[in-house]
């Protein structure tokens, strides 16, 4: 089944090696996968993309809400490999390689961004992909001082009754501090300190001593890792800039926005962002005129992970609707924009400036800022945004063409009220949409609790976001009526709404402007 996932090799001039590094016998240590330019080696082994079976269990729990699917995931993707040289010899460089610390998203782990890390390493960077220990990874572990003993750290959802912001804010500060500790690790290596790798890999981290340029260090991340990278700029002056892929800004407290004075490149997907989230990014651009926001059209949140290279049917079963842009092209746009930005702000003597126009949103499938605007009306209902493994379905007669859905067309949070749906109406610029209440417990889903929160990085925080949006409507009258048989404006017959033929009880929600 090794062909189930075909990750692309790096397109740069360097071959790429990788190894795992674990430091310390407690959760306060570090765990990371290192990608670096390497020398060619005959018969080089390639590492597994999913390094151990326990990670399949974590992914099954986080992405599907069903740990019993672990064995199925293991069969489907457990033998997939990353096209790099495992423990390959480092390619020496007298001037030293620039360093990138990479932070993964919510429910991910250190290997799920191998494609972008490999591409950056092939262009002459050392990339340290962290595996965070704040309970935001699908799962992770550390080795205790007792020989042969491991302790696993599972993914944790927001505890019942606790505000999501305070829970995630604590996590993002821990994550950013781990990024700083990773930099300290490399600073120690460069200074000649001996760093024992607990994993006993056939690769000595001391070879990095004279091969790093620690005056050229950036921090990068995806989703929860994107906001982690932004916060790391505040915590550590040595980070010269940050690249945030589809950053989820929700966990960052307002007071810190004025402290982010270094440049940030936000590379967003078309299908994830909300106006509130982008507004927070724009606040940073007022602090540094070199901060940039661009959007890659035809992409969804998971397109900035290795999951983009899964076959379509498997991707859809796990994540739902996928992007329309070819994942190889999406990766090229993302990595080239990042490289141009890194050359500019790390003062690199490379040729990445050839892609400078991407930083202004100029080019095929890329636009500046975030393309929010009125959706083009369609003559009849297009389709239902199915939830399947999620809690609610939404339907709007003004959905865009497939692959062009805005940031609001996504799954809703459990317990989302009519006010949340009204917020979606407002963002759509639509007068009405229909909410199908949770069908948790049906269709073999009885193992999940009705109040369970979304396990997806793309959906975490949606309930809070919709609550914040719906408060804008609180001062105006609105209607929410259960009318399973009533004919609705804009629909020739209410029975045409998908699911209505099955007698499901839809709630019509109208925005105040209607």
Steps between C-alpha positions, in 0.01 A plus 500: 500500500803727475340660194202628701688825563755637255682792660703707253879519530665836552540708183809689615868427421567309824414144587320482833569293808304475820529364851310513829637675807368463855662690786417459869312236698198715591219681316712814534751354255472519122401268218552595137563370152793663327509556121832613351708502179692174479762322294390228258516151645450173314221285632365770732195400698188714501315561828137414556261792473305373803793408725317260734162329523405706805476806275234327289300459819539867578400603148196271504385656825565860397386499137226236509397492864534122487815347639392159374579626148868495593556162337334617178716812490807291566417279203429800277794726586721314748757393240528834316851644485652847482733548198806603705815322620452371853804601709676610182837675550471878534634695203763738647463873442768736628269801506237304691138422418216728610267337753120468505307382806167349384188469716226252406125559512239376744466122490812455285859396582856544378482298177177629345672797333777297341428632149553868583789425738668288234459774240653762729792271590563434130542876461770521763329525841520290812140450614413381850138375504393491863257258659325703767431358846211726600237235416442659158677225303291201391731316737862519603731350759821541696746247632533498877830459682413135558647306210255392235201680656282737301222729616241606246333842492155474336304767315267693729182679402375804686373375839127522561404836642832668424526796265683401186700821483664452840577135428655572158677814621687297760593249234625758250731651761644156577543432129678830440728430794585162347599681180733718707645195676563339162699807397693478828579138416662598170678793659649257750609264223658788308683597817650154538269362768451123490134413445414134557224373271292264711380318189857381425474570130792423273548874453702731721336840550844647575568505123281810493753693709672680212217467250232735634467875457303598808484862397245383243221329689127499423198334654221345297179309566158393380162583654554483877868489407455820299392701802771319699755641256359851545522474879854359479605827334397678818676256730833476317689790336722261301206404280530746212161430340212253491309313230147410608308252287123545540556632852226456758529827692227429755729390790715815503405766757437852372770660714774318308414633156683825567812303595535320165737739325679251271368422150256213450395332176146362521430246227131413522284242330177611341271280705605552863527863600233725649487882488575515873807284461632705208426823687737380771768435239453850366557644845852364476558668165452837670801417719727400212451611143680188376231266632312340211171310463434289190243234419547193283180446303341160464648368825365373830664497843646150465667589168789645699565161658615170353137384500459694176685216325257231615277351230175693460264242647709443811547875550125559467415229748729656761464874435204552270524728201848545356651789309485536124861615453751225426687432828839514328420847368370608841822379663709684240315829559524466878867406510607759240318781679663390826843484338466849352394636838784320682759630254375854553503493880785259573721682248577184305720497193283269295276536197169480683427862410371372165176421686460840665179571312329224698544712811275760339242240402597514135498175305287208396267377778619757754342829605594768752322524833194277550229482230191559714212653318142439391441155362363469152135388520400183323164414350432201722649326801837353408575243763504426865822548693488159658637450847506123532733462794419851626202646680295720268428542130453838337326576176483838327347576160795735435784255527777567255619270229681186625848582619422867550325490836578782741632460852152476651390195307624244744377275775342653806582442864284290730242699687517773238184701537290668238713806574802313368314420182392862470865593517566267212215664309655839556845390386349342190316822420200272476157548649445149620649158541384178657649324798463128548540426872751244614427145401763365737423143590366416158666306224741312719611808688365395838842491658537877501363734761254758375696784657834397355692780331642484154825305482610677184759776495286673240194499723651563843369827632214527250242508778679792663544671164134468416399623843719805448339555161145447619530768768494752217143393438390513860359853475282423202186286478536165333291197435571134555211270428464128473308448179570155353216523249489873428604613155804729517581799278779426257416131487239372259384243749621450854527128429787582262728582790725193529391284789148642515368208302600289799284703733793656683412802713670805354511835674461801278715793612460848359740788544361832629538659158249268340 
